[in-house]
Amino acid sequence: MAISAGDFRTGLTLIVDGDPWVVLDFQHVKPGKGAAILKTKMKNLKTGSTQERNFNASTKFEQANIQKKAAQYSYEADSIYYFMDMETYEQVEIPAERLQWESKFLLESMIVEIVFYGDEILGINLPEKVSLEVTEASPAVAGNTATNALKEVTTETGLVVKVPMFIEQGDHIIVSTWDGKYN
């Protein structure tokens, strides 16, 4: 299905230069002279790179056919992450280089969405927030509490997060998978 640049919306997946891209942000701009242009921020779903690109508002694109399947995370071995398809119970393997950010939030038995473009696995979609156990935390230091004092802790997945001073080892914290920050 052909989509014109004027019909863009956030989250739209389309084919640009032969690769699937997702629109992260866009803005219609009407200069004083000439045709309207569309300023976009897009993410390449194969490489993970983000680009800002401008298109003529009348440019047509093909919509990318992206499928998502529910899967349960099983384990990681030899730089391969193993997931179980929740419908067919088949094992799905994803190389670690595709999940560099996501691996910081993966817990055994976590349900995720595996994202496919045709037969190719692009990556996974995590839950919006995850609960992680704090495995290392420095003790709270008395003193500078006039402002919101923060300290760094390490979670069970190895993620380092800035948290309030009262968080201690063994506590569970809620972390956003979008930016890796304490909620």
ROPA-230915 format. One line per field, with one value per residue: x, y, z of N, C-alpha, C in turn; chain; residue in one letter. Coordinates in Angstrom, 3 decimals. Example, Ala and Ser with C-alpha at 12.3 -4.5 7.8 and 13.67 -1.06 7.14 Angstrom:
2
n_xx	13.190|12.850
n_yy	-5.690|-2.250
n_zz	7.800|7.080
ca_xx	12.300|13.670
ca_yy	-4.500|-1.060
ca_zz	7.800|7.140
c_xx	13.200|12.900
c_yy	-3.300|0.030
c_zz	7.800|7.870
ch	A|A
aa	A|S
//
This chain:
183
n_xx	0.851|0.645|1.950|1.707|4.050|2.778|0.902|2.116|2.612|3.395|5.140|4.586|5.494|7.659|9.037|12.140|14.627|14.957|15.046|13.377|11.841|10.943|8.786|9.702|9.310|7.776|7.343|5.396|6.392|5.934|7.424|8.017|8.184|7.646|7.064|5.456|7.363|8.398|9.742|11.464|12.163|13.644|13.940|16.052|15.028|16.533|19.259|19.197|19.988|19.446|18.021|17.663|15.530|14.436|11.512|9.681|6.319|4.629|5.849|5.855|5.638|6.231|4.428|5.899|5.720|5.412|5.646|4.620|5.336|4.394|6.668|8.608|11.310|14.086|16.941|20.471|23.272|26.565|26.607|24.087|20.647|17.901|14.551|11.139|8.590|5.320|3.049|3.695|5.608|8.176|11.747|13.376|16.152|18.217|20.823|23.240|24.186|22.001|20.437|21.528|20.778|18.299|19.015|19.762|17.546|16.289|14.781|14.642|12.014|10.484|7.916|7.967|7.746|8.606|9.958|9.374|10.452|9.317|10.948|13.019|14.419|14.062|14.342|13.357|10.424|10.150|8.423|6.952|7.899|10.063|10.632|13.422|15.915|18.039|21.434|23.872|24.636|25.720|26.186|23.905|24.872|25.210|24.378|24.424|21.375|19.655|18.790|17.347|19.047|20.985|22.118|24.252|23.228|23.576|21.827|20.257|20.587|22.815|22.548|23.203|21.836|20.613|19.368|17.147|18.544|17.597|17.296|18.311|20.585|19.101|16.553|13.707|13.371|11.558|12.106|12.321|12.123|12.524|14.298|15.983|15.822|15.164|11.917
n_yy	-1.175|2.147|5.046|8.476|11.089|13.129|11.848|10.825|9.466|9.124|6.172|4.816|2.353|1.972|1.470|2.624|3.378|0.614|-0.546|-1.347|1.220|3.154|5.774|8.182|10.812|13.706|16.627|18.969|21.329|24.419|26.269|29.719|29.922|27.500|23.898|22.119|20.611|17.684|17.208|14.684|12.341|9.325|5.758|3.163|-0.065|-2.340|-1.770|-0.165|2.439|6.001|8.650|11.999|13.128|14.814|15.142|15.626|16.601|15.235|12.852|9.313|6.276|2.798|0.793|-0.885|-4.296|-5.381|-7.900|-9.109|-11.272|-12.978|-13.978|-15.945|-15.193|-17.296|-18.063|-17.058|-17.877|-18.243|-15.731|-15.676|-15.135|-16.890|-17.576|-18.600|-19.261|-18.325|-19.394|-21.577|-22.908|-23.173|-22.744|-19.640|-17.954|-15.202|-13.088|-11.618|-9.048|-7.795|-7.170|-5.312|-3.045|-3.954|-6.242|-5.399|-5.392|-7.828|-10.563|-13.886|-15.889|-13.708|-12.128|-11.067|-9.192|-10.456|-8.959|-9.105|-8.773|-9.817|-12.829|-12.171|-11.461|-8.580|-7.604|-7.140|-6.164|-4.728|-4.864|-1.784|-0.956|-2.435|-4.549|-4.625|-6.236|-4.776|-5.299|-4.280|-1.606|1.480|2.672|5.091|8.478|10.824|14.259|16.206|16.729|18.649|18.975|16.753|14.130|11.679|8.308|5.809|2.545|-0.994|-3.334|-6.634|-7.404|-6.130|-3.515|-0.113|2.287|5.515|6.332|7.292|8.097|6.361|3.780|0.419|-2.432|-5.409|-4.388|-3.939|-2.227|-0.063|0.285|2.211|0.896|2.344|4.529|3.698|4.682|5.207|4.787
n_zz	0.000|-0.930|0.606|1.144|1.894|3.200|4.751|6.984|10.285|13.742|14.554|12.234|9.883|7.145|3.809|2.944|0.724|0.341|2.884|6.022|7.909|10.815|11.707|13.949|14.701|13.286|11.195|9.519|7.151|5.697|3.484|2.519|-0.279|-2.850|-2.622|0.097|2.722|4.525|7.582|9.132|11.770|11.801|12.342|11.395|11.055|10.637|11.123|13.364|13.450|13.689|11.841|10.631|8.191|5.232|3.257|0.221|0.386|-1.305|-1.938|-2.392|-0.504|0.206|2.456|5.193|5.922|8.918|11.305|14.528|17.200|20.133|22.640|24.948|27.005|27.331|27.824|27.695|25.754|24.587|23.208|22.042|22.232|23.502|22.774|23.344|21.148|21.760|20.572|18.846|20.271|19.397|19.309|19.191|17.965|18.669|17.746|19.989|19.281|18.132|20.260|22.062|23.670|24.718|26.155|28.654|30.197|30.138|31.693|32.984|31.722|30.938|29.049|25.750|22.633|19.538|16.718|13.310|9.910|7.085|6.786|8.355|11.524|13.348|15.917|19.370|21.223|24.297|27.530|28.724|31.241|33.683|36.545|38.487|40.463|42.875|42.966|43.723|45.790|46.948|50.296|51.727|51.904|54.402|54.285|51.574|51.062|50.378|47.845|45.392|45.995|44.343|43.759|42.272|41.353|40.800|38.853|38.741|36.089|35.297|34.587|35.190|37.269|38.183|41.306|44.063|47.315|49.344|48.350|48.586|48.564|47.362|47.185|45.010|41.990|39.753|36.354|33.416|30.181|27.973|28.346|30.359|32.921|36.452|37.820
ca_xx	0.000|1.455|1.661|2.395|4.728|1.806|0.087|2.957|2.224|4.384|4.997|4.363|6.644|7.654|10.261|12.910|15.897|15.000|15.061|12.216|12.071|9.788|8.754|9.739|8.777|7.684|6.823|5.107|6.950|5.517|8.259|7.367|8.117|7.823|6.160|5.626|8.278|8.150|10.963|11.194|13.195|13.292|14.868|16.197|14.721|17.560|20.541|18.975|20.445|18.413|18.370|16.688|15.442|13.394|10.858|8.625|5.056|3.945|6.618|5.114|6.429|5.552|4.354|6.641|4.877|6.093|4.844|5.069|4.888|4.702|7.668|9.100|12.768|14.540|18.299|21.505|24.477|27.448|26.166|22.798|19.512|16.922|13.173|10.183|7.376|4.206|2.013|4.184|6.579|9.473|12.802|13.832|17.474|18.533|22.201|23.374|24.384|20.683|19.737|22.467|20.033|17.244|19.579|19.900|16.250|15.735|14.754|14.162|10.554|9.813|7.196|8.312|7.295|9.677|9.558|9.831|10.220|9.403|11.505|14.141|14.127|14.628|14.632|12.244|9.784|10.069|7.376|7.317|8.660|10.392|11.058|14.737|16.472|19.311|22.437|24.957|24.244|26.577|25.355|23.519|25.822|24.541|24.951|23.735|20.002|18.833|18.174|17.104|20.331|20.894|23.315|24.181|23.120|23.646|20.704|20.561|20.940|24.042|22.211|23.520|20.728|20.631|18.165|17.200|19.482|17.036|17.304|19.402|20.778|17.983|15.296|13.282|13.060|10.902|12.966|11.757|12.942|12.723|15.495|16.805|15.808|14.341|10.577
ca_yy	0.000|3.360|6.084|9.720|11.691|13.965|11.005|10.242|9.543|8.489|4.730|4.263|1.644|2.056|1.092|3.747|2.873|-0.836|-1.006|-0.920|2.336|3.574|7.222|8.520|12.158|14.382|17.989|19.557|22.671|25.094|27.460|30.824|29.556|26.089|22.885|21.769|19.501|16.959|16.920|13.483|11.612|7.941|4.733|2.006|-1.238|-3.371|-1.384|0.543|3.827|7.027|9.738|13.048|13.243|15.688|14.614|16.408|16.100|14.367|11.616|8.102|5.200|1.528|0.460|-2.098|-5.295|-5.811|-8.794|-9.238|-12.515|-13.088|-15.006|-15.948|-15.260|-18.495|-17.935|-16.564|-18.703|-18.003|-14.510|-15.900|-15.112|-17.897|-17.259|-19.621|-18.743|-18.688|-20.117|-22.838|-23.438|-23.336|-21.902|-18.573|-17.486|-13.831|-12.760|-10.593|-7.707|-7.215|-6.874|-4.671|-2.240|-4.750|-7.244|-4.798|-5.486|-9.175|-11.473|-15.213|-16.080|-12.459|-12.175|-9.948|-9.345|-10.539|-8.174|-9.703|-8.147|-11.021|-13.913|-11.630|-10.959|-7.242|-7.383|-7.419|-5.076|-5.023|-4.138|-0.379|-0.860|-3.722|-4.523|-5.247|-6.274|-4.079|-6.245|-3.507|-0.240|2.079|3.178|6.504|9.364|11.985|15.519|16.966|16.294|19.833|18.698|15.324|13.449|10.378|7.472|4.771|1.163|-1.982|-4.273|-8.038|-7.574|-5.372|-2.130|0.868|3.245|6.529|6.173|8.056|7.605|5.354|2.456|-0.405|-3.740|-6.316|-3.724|-4.017|-0.899|-0.032|0.982|2.384|0.265|3.325|5.340|3.079|5.496|4.801|5.414
ca_zz	0.000|-1.046|1.592|0.804|3.044|3.889|5.630|8.032|11.687|14.604|14.634|10.901|9.322|5.699|3.117|2.393|0.179|0.444|4.273|6.825|8.835|11.603|11.915|15.378|14.854|11.998|11.249|8.213|7.032|4.475|3.295|1.804|-1.698|-3.148|-2.061|1.512|2.989|5.759|8.327|9.910|12.503|11.508|12.820|10.523|11.876|10.453|11.723|14.620|13.356|13.612|10.934|10.329|6.741|4.701|2.072|-0.397|0.947|-2.274|-2.137|-2.014|0.084|0.422|3.873|5.560|6.563|10.137|12.144|15.916|17.827|21.561|22.944|26.322|27.065|28.027|28.351|26.793|25.738|23.441|22.520|21.394|23.152|23.104|23.117|22.947|20.516|22.646|19.831|18.285|21.228|18.745|19.862|18.302|18.367|18.240|18.117|21.028|18.718|17.835|21.515|22.979|24.650|25.327|27.067|29.982|30.878|29.999|32.837|32.621|31.609|30.540|27.783|24.872|21.254|18.540|15.555|12.059|8.602|6.268|7.592|9.120|12.871|13.531|17.334|20.275|21.954|25.731|28.258|28.937|32.490|34.285|37.935|38.601|41.813|43.052|43.461|44.331|46.123|47.970|51.386|51.642|52.577|55.001|53.801|50.538|50.832|50.103|46.550|45.212|45.869|43.695|43.759|41.259|41.797|39.729|38.941|38.463|34.677|35.046|34.278|36.231|37.303|39.242|42.127|45.314|48.321|50.242|47.718|49.109|47.945|47.623|46.816|43.608|41.460|38.447|35.406|32.083|29.146|26.914|28.580|31.386|34.147|37.600|37.861
c_xx	0.897|0.980|2.402|2.994|3.783|0.933|0.890|2.316|3.291|4.100|4.761|5.631|6.537|9.010|10.893|14.259|16.054|15.005|13.790|12.632|10.801|9.910|8.691|9.097|8.710|7.085|6.609|5.643|6.538|6.368|7.494|7.195|8.234|6.833|6.465|6.608|7.931|9.494|10.648|12.424|12.771|14.367|14.858|16.010|15.731|18.836|20.385|19.416|19.262|18.907|17.261|16.713|14.290|12.842|9.879|7.305|4.318|4.683|5.819|6.088|5.570|5.555|5.095|5.712|5.650|5.147|5.464|4.480|5.287|5.681|8.116|10.623|13.180|15.914|19.218|22.703|25.261|26.985|24.916|21.725|18.445|15.547|12.286|8.939|6.185|3.081|2.485|5.145|7.935|10.474|13.257|15.151|17.714|19.960|22.255|23.532|23.078|19.967|20.636|21.750|19.057|17.781|19.730|18.627|15.666|15.890|14.184|12.644|9.794|9.142|7.516|7.636|8.525|9.155|10.209|9.551|10.423|9.858|12.627|13.681|14.833|15.037|13.431|11.677|9.625|8.814|7.865|8.193|8.924|10.817|12.363|15.217|17.818|20.303|23.628|24.459|25.194|25.678|25.033|24.499|25.056|25.179|24.029|22.348|19.076|18.138|17.930|18.431|20.112|22.205|23.135|24.096|23.229|22.522|21.169|20.949|22.233|23.801|22.547|22.496|20.959|19.299|18.263|18.072|18.924|17.024|18.532|19.495|19.633|16.631|14.984|12.897|12.382|11.761|12.259|12.677|13.215|14.027|16.390|16.839|14.854|13.014|10.035
c_yy	1.238|4.411|7.345|10.316|12.580|13.194|10.355|10.407|8.805|6.992|4.053|3.565|1.663|1.677|2.357|3.172|1.367|-1.401|-0.572|0.163|2.600|5.080|7.490|9.874|12.801|15.767|18.468|20.979|23.243|26.342|28.532|30.542|28.053|25.189|22.637|20.607|18.888|16.654|15.740|13.040|10.161|6.995|3.570|0.759|-2.368|-3.024|-0.716|1.995|4.776|8.148|10.762|13.241|14.149|15.081|15.645|15.793|15.179|13.062|10.419|7.039|3.953|1.239|-0.844|-3.036|-5.904|-6.705|-8.850|-10.524|-12.505|-14.232|-14.849|-16.092|-16.471|-18.295|-17.351|-17.477|-18.404|-16.832|-14.716|-15.893|-16.056|-17.530|-18.416|-18.930|-19.238|-19.435|-21.504|-23.568|-23.758|-22.378|-20.904|-18.054|-16.087|-13.525|-11.586|-9.190|-7.030|-6.729|-6.171|-3.846|-3.108|-5.755|-6.721|-4.938|-6.900|-9.999|-12.801|-15.277|-14.809|-12.641|-10.897|-10.172|-9.419|-9.863|-8.765|-8.769|-9.265|-12.164|-13.424|-11.096|-9.620|-6.993|-7.753|-6.116|-5.525|-4.416|-2.709|-0.193|-2.263|-3.510|-5.302|-5.186|-5.561|-5.073|-5.542|-2.092|0.284|2.602|4.655|7.333|10.558|13.247|16.186|16.397|17.480|19.676|17.198|14.619|12.062|9.630|6.417|3.401|0.265|-2.995|-5.684|-8.294|-6.843|-3.924|-1.238|1.986|4.249|6.460|7.072|7.346|6.471|3.947|1.690|-1.715|-4.658|-5.712|-3.992|-2.612|-1.044|0.841|1.050|1.731|1.211|4.074|4.784|3.845|4.924|5.528|5.387
c_zz	0.000|-0.045|1.166|2.073|3.840|4.867|6.753|9.393|12.492|14.702|13.295|10.416|7.810|5.128|2.540|1.978|0.412|1.857|5.005|7.824|9.605|11.828|13.415|15.639|13.477|12.183|9.821|8.203|5.686|4.324|2.524|0.332|-1.833|-2.423|-0.582|1.633|4.343|6.393|9.231|10.688|12.399|12.029|11.839|11.390|11.705|11.203|13.082|14.579|13.203|12.706|10.893|8.828|6.372|3.421|1.535|0.073|-0.014|-2.548|-1.628|-1.512|0.181|1.919|4.127|6.307|7.732|10.930|13.539|16.488|19.292|21.777|24.389|26.282|27.888|28.657|27.289|26.909|24.459|22.574|21.666|22.486|22.609|23.667|22.666|22.397|21.324|21.922|19.413|19.219|20.582|19.385|18.803|18.846|17.812|18.688|19.095|20.444|18.322|19.096|22.525|24.039|25.425|26.352|28.492|30.823|30.872|31.268|32.377|32.718|31.248|29.178|27.008|23.520|20.362|17.276|14.304|10.888|7.597|7.160|8.497|10.476|13.040|14.976|18.175|20.821|23.394|26.329|28.523|30.174|33.002|35.730|38.027|40.041|41.827|43.659|44.104|44.570|47.182|49.084|51.195|52.456|53.122|54.450|52.813|50.242|50.602|48.756|46.469|44.954|45.277|43.860|42.671|41.918|40.570|39.942|38.577|37.013|34.325|34.694|35.467|36.138|38.432|39.970|43.354|46.351|49.188|49.645|48.201|48.344|48.347|47.296|45.339|43.172|40.099|37.532|34.059|31.059|27.992|27.106|29.693|32.697|35.181|37.528|39.255
ch	A|A|A|A|A|A|A|A|A|A|A|A|A|A|A|A|A|A|A|A|A|A|A|A|A|A|A|A|A|A|A|A|A|A|A|A|A|A|A|A|A|A|A|A|A|A|A|A|A|A|A|A|A|A|A|A|A|A|A|A|A|A|A|A|A|A|A|A|A|A|A|A|A|A|A|A|A|A|A|A|A|A|A|A|A|A|A|A|A|A|A|A|A|A|A|A|A|A|A|A|A|A|A|A|A|A|A|A|A|A|A|A|A|A|A|A|A|A|A|A|A|A|A|A|A|A|A|A|A|A|A|A|A|A|A|A|A|A|A|A|A|A|A|A|A|A|A|A|A|A|A|A|A|A|A|A|A|A|A|A|A|A|A|A|A|A|A|A|A|A|A|A|A|A|A|A|A|A|A|A|A|A|A
aa	M|A|I|S|A|G|D|F|R|T|G|L|T|L|I|V|D|G|D|P|W|V|V|L|D|F|Q|H|V|K|P|G|K|G|A|A|I|L|K|T|K|M|K|N|L|K|T|G|S|T|Q|E|R|N|F|N|A|S|T|K|F|E|Q|A|N|I|Q|K|K|A|A|Q|Y|S|Y|E|A|D|S|I|Y|Y|F|M|D|M|E|T|Y|E|Q|V|E|I|P|A|E|R|L|Q|W|E|S|K|F|L|L|E|S|M|I|V|E|I|V|F|Y|G|D|E|I|L|G|I|N|L|P|E|K|V|S|L|E|V|T|E|A|S|P|A|V|A|G|N|T|A|T|N|A|L|K|E|V|T|T|E|T|G|L|V|V|K|V|P|M|F|I|E|Q|G|D|H|I|I|V|S|T|W|D|G|K|Y|N
//
